[in-house]
Each structure stands twice: as structure tokens, then as C-alpha cells.
């Protein structure tokens, strides 16, 4: 199994934290975000990872090198100009060994998604419906507290950041290898390639309740840091 990690962005919303390194190389509890992803991918049978990188890519190369010390093979697809996420995937596609499934993930997320199950369901949907792409979906948790009012606008209650009845694109995909032919040279695959396959009803949405966190702001880093610390404490108690 092979994977492409999209990690070419600078992460401007993180301010000075990304002045000298790409967002995926920010250290959280002593490890960069990308290392957490490598550990997760490796756990689910991924043997080779291609970093689709651009801004400050040298930091990624220097840290991961050929992947040996992380028990995985790594390669690098480097953008000479901004290509957009779809173009970055297209650029990285030539680094893949021809295979059936390719895992694609955004380089600024942490998740405990059961990727093995996603791949299994994806393969089932290939047989049943000819599916070419599976998108992992996660519940949409409101960024704000909700105020509940009655018909006379009298306040009934408050709900602190509830889970809303919608699903978000978690930035984790399974592509069939042939999808690479339909990726744009430049631009966003979600507004080009995906729309084409949606029209043909060839994209499946895998709904998951597993932990997922997008790391885009300092607040996100702090929330993820607290989650990691809490998880370590739970592990110590279990031992």
C-alpha cells in the first residue's frame, strides 16, 4: 500500500511558527505532525509514502530522509511553482508504483481513523458499484455554542459546540490508481476531478466517528496537545 501526503502549504494562520518550516513539521510533544501521520499510515499497512511538498521542503527531507529509521520508504515530489492540491497530486503520481489503491491525506490533520476498514469497504464498493474514490467523512462539530429559542424567541437552553447533522470532508481519500489520469495539472482536485466522478456516481463517502483533528491555528495545536497528553495519561493508567 502506498500513500501521498499533501504537505506543500506554508500554514500562514500559524504566524511565526511556520516562518522557517512547513506546517507539517511543527513539533507537538516532541514530534512533527507528519510523524504522527507516518505512524498511523504504517499501522494500517502503508509501506511507501510520497511527500507532495513545496514550501521549506528541505525540512521534511532532512527529517525523514529515505524513511528507514521510521520503518517505511519515503520519496519526495517537490513543486517548483504552486500547483494547487490537485496539481500536487498529479505531480506526485509519477512517484507511485502502479497499484490498485492509493491513500491520499492532507498533511495538517491527525486522525485515528480505522484506515484498514476504510480500504476494505472501498474494495467492496468497487465490486458492488464500480467506485473509484472513497472520501472519509467526519461529524461536523460547531465551532460555537448554540442558543436554543422557542417560537416567542425566549431562550430555552444553551448547547456548547454541539455535533451538527452534517458531515465534513476529512481530507483522507482512497483512490484507484487510474484516477491519476483525471487529476488536473494545476488546481484543486475537489473542484475538478471529484465533480466529474460525482456526476458518474463513482465516489463513496465513508462515515466515521473516530477521532479527527485539523491543525490550522495555534488554538488547534493546543487542543491537540491536550488530547495527546490526556491519551498518554489514560495509557499509563491502563498499564
N, C-alpha and C positions, 0 to 999 in steps of 0.2 A: 504494500500500500504506500502511496506517495501523497504528499501534501504541498500546497503552495500557501505561504503566509504573506499576506499583503501588508507590508510594513514600510512603505515609502514616504508616508506623511511626516510632517515636522511636529504636529501637535501644538499649534500656536496658542491654544487656550490654556496650555500649561505654563506659559510665560518663560521665565528664565530656566526652568527645569530642562527645557529642550534646546537651550542655546548651543550646546556642544554635543548633543546626542539625539538620536531619533526617539520618539515616544516609547517605542517598544523596549528600549534599553534603560529606562528609568528603573532604579533599584527599589524593590519593595521587599522588606525583610531580607535584604542581602542578595536578592536575585532579580534580574530584569524580567519584565513582563513576558518577554519572548521565551525565557527559560521555563516559566510555568506552562506555557503553551507546548513547548517541546516535550515536557514530562507527560502532559495529558495526551498528546498525539502518540507518543511512544507506548503508553499504557494500552492504547487501542490498536496496536499493530502497525502503526506507520513506521516505515523503515528509512524513508528518504524525505527530506524537507528542503524545499526551494524557497529562499527568502526573496520576495519581489521587493527590492529596496531602491531607495534613491537618496534622500537627504541623509548625510552623515553615515552612509552605508559602511564606511570603514570600521565604525564602532561595532557593527554587527559581525563583520568578518573577523575582526581581531578577537572577539569573544568566543564565537562558535567554531571558527576555523573550519576544518572538514567534518566536524561533528563527532569525531572518535571519542573524545572524553565525555560525551553525552550519550554514547551508545547508539548513535544514529548517523546516517550520511547526510551531509548538507551541501547545498550548492547555492549560487547567488545569481539572480537576474537583476542587473543594475540599469536603471533608467538614466539615459543621457539627457533627457528632457521629460517634462511632466506629461505622462500618457493617460492619466486617469486610471481608475481601478480596473476597468475592462481592458484598457491598453496594457496595463502592467501584467495582467494575467496572460494576455496574448504574447507578450514579450517573454514571459517565463515558460510558456508552454513547450518551447523547443528544448528545454532542460529536462523534461519528463521522459522517462522510459515509457514506451507505449504500453498501456494497461487498460483495464476496464474502468475502475473507479479512481477518481482524484478528489481528495479532500481539499477544500478551499476554506481559509479562515482569515478574518480580519486580525491584524496583529495587535490591536488595542483592546482585546477582550480577555476575560478569564471566565472559564466555564467548567462545570463538572458534568457536562452533557455526556450521556452514555452513547458515545460515538459508535461503538460496536453495534448497538441496537439500531441506530440510525442507518448504518450501512446495510444491515440485514433487511430492514424494512424497505430501503431503497431498492435492493435487489429483488425483493418480492414484487414491488410495484413495476419493475421493468418487465417481469414476466406477465403480470396482470394487465398493465396498461401501456407498456412501452415507454415509461417515464425516463427522462434524460437528466433531470436535475431534481434534487431534493433540497429544500431550504428548511433549516431548523428554526422553529418559531417558539417564542417565549412569552409568557403573560406580560401585559403592559401594566406596570405599576406606576401610578400617578406620581409626579414629582411634587405635588402639592396636596395639602389636606383638603377634603371635600366637605362642604356645608350642605346639609340636608334641610330643605324647607318644605312647608306644606302649601296648599292652594292659596292661602292668605299671606304667604311669604313670612310666616312665623317659623323661626328656626327650631327644628326638631332635634338635631344631633350634629356631631362632627365625626368625620372619619379621617384618620391620619394616613395619608398616602395609600389609599386602597388599591387593590388589584382591579383593573377595569376590564370590561368584557371585550377586550381586543387582544390581538396577538402581534408581536413585533418580529421583524426580521433580525435574527441574532447574529448574522454575519458568519454563519457556518454552513457550508454547502457541500453536497456530494455531486460531482459532475461525472457523466460518462466522458471518456476520453475524446470522443468525436465532437463534443460541444466546443472544443477548442477552435474548430473551423469557423464557428459563428461569432467568436469574440471580436470586438472592434479593434482596429489598430490604435485608435485613441478614443477616450470617452469612458462612460460608465456602462458596465455590462447590465446593470439593473434597469436602465432605460433603453436598452437596445436588444441585447441577446435575450434577456428574460422576457421582454414583451413578445418577441417572436415565438418563444416556446410556450408562453401563456396562451397565445391565440391557438396554438395546436394542442393545448391541454396536456402538456408534457412536463409540467412542473408540479411536484408534490410537496405539501407542507407537513413537516413532522413536528407535532406539538409536544413540548417538553416542559416539565415543571422543575427540572434540575437547575442548580444554581448557575446564574449568568450575570456577569457584570461588565459593562462597557467603561473603560477608563479614559475619560476625556478631560476631566478637570481635576484640580487639587482636591476638591471635595470627594470625587470618586476614588482617588488614591487613598485618602484617609479612611473611607468606608471599606475599601478592600483590605487595607492594612488591619483594621479592626476585625474583619472577618477571618483573616489568616491567623491572627493572634487567638481569637476565640476557638478556632478549629484546632490549634495546637494544644490549648488547654483541655479541650474535650478528649483529644488523643492521649494526653498524659493521664487523665482520669481513668480512661478505659484500660490502659496498661496496668 
